């Protein structure tokens, strides 16, 4: 089931339905039914009217393990083999794509107002410091 669900994650709804319809795996039929149910649910919840299917996409799709039915099969020499019949929980979340907002047209350079360049601000200069050598320190200490 996870192999089938990986095929449709993030795709548009119409494309996902066609992929599932033509996938030869047995799990694809179940996934297609769940996807159709999710589409029907989002259309019935919308109070404003019908939702355009071209704007819908598969937002999330994942499979979790469900309950396992345990059975026992007879084996040679009085033994028994355990048979685990697994099930799963399939979750498909369908969302509507946001309408693309067209960017505003660029203003031609001639019509744009001239932009004043910021003036350079001079930083205050640091005071010059001199390094004194040992001989200067000795002469300064003798003078005092």
N, C-alpha and C positions, 0 to 999 in steps of 0.2 A: 504494500500500500504506500509506503514512503517513497518508493521509486516513482509511482504515478503522481503523487502529490508534488514532488519536486519538479515535475514537468510544467505545472500550471502556476506555481507561485510567482506573483508579480505580473502576470500577464493580464491582458484585457479579457473581459468575460466572454466575448464572442470567440476570441481566439482560443481561450481555455476550453470552451465547450467543444470546439472542433478538434482540438488535440485529444481530449478525452474520448470523443466519439470514435476516432480512428485508431486509438491505441489498442493493441491486441491483448493486453493484460486483463485478467478477470476483474481486478480491483478497479479498473477504469469505469466500469458500469456503475459501481457504488459511488465512486467519487463524482461522477456526472450527475447522479440523482441528488447528492448532497449540494452540489454547486447550483443546480436548478432550484432547489429549495431555498438556498441563501438569496438567490436573485429574486425569487417570489416574495421572500420576507422583506427585503429592502424596498420593493415596489409597493407592498401593502402598507408599510409603515409611513411612507411619504404621504403627507396630507395634502400637499400642494398639487398633486397630480402624478402623472406617470413619470417615472425616471427613465431617462434615455439610456438604453443598455450600452451604447457606445462610450458613455462616460464612466461606466463601472469597471472595476478591476479587482483582482484577487489580492487583497491586502495581506492576509495571513492564511496559511494553510499548514496544518501540522497533524501528526498522528501520534496518539499516546496508546499505550497498552491498556487493554481492557481485562475483564475477568477471563481466567483460563479454566476450561472444563477438563477435569482429569479422568481418564478412563484407563482400564487395564486390559491388555491383550494377552492371551495365553502364549507361553513360550515353551521351548523344549525342556525336558527333564523337570517338569513341575514348576518352572519359573514363570514370572509374569513380567511383561514389558509395560512400562507406563506410556500412555499416549496422552499428549497435551494438545487439546483443541483450543487454539488461541483466538481471541477476539481483539478488537481495537476500538478506540474512540477517534473519530475523524472530525476535525474542526476546520471549517472554511469560513473566513471572514471576508465579506465583500464590501468595498467602499466606493465612494464616488470621487472621481478626479475633480480637482478644483479647476474652474474655468481659467484659462490662461489670460492674463491681463496684458493687453498690448502696451508696449512701452511708448511713452510720449515722444512725438517727433522731435528730433534735435533742432535747436534754434540755429539758423545760419549765423556765421561769425559777423557778418556785416550788421545784422539787426541786433546782435547782442550788445549790451552796454559795456563800455570799456572798463576793464578791471584794473584798479590801481594796484601797483606792485608795492608790497610792504617795503618801507625804508629800512636800511641796515642800521641797527642800533649798536653804537660802539660800546664795547665793554670797558670798564675802568681798568687802567693798566696797573699791574702789580708793582709794588715798590721793589726797586733793585736791592738785592741783599748781596753782601760780599762775604766770602768765606775768609776767616782769618787763619793765618798759619801759626805754628807754634812760636816762631821767632817774633811775630807781631804781638802775641799774647805776653811773651816774656818782657818785651820792651814796654808794653802798656802797663804791666805790673810794676816795673822798676820806676816808671815816671810817677806813679802815685804814691 
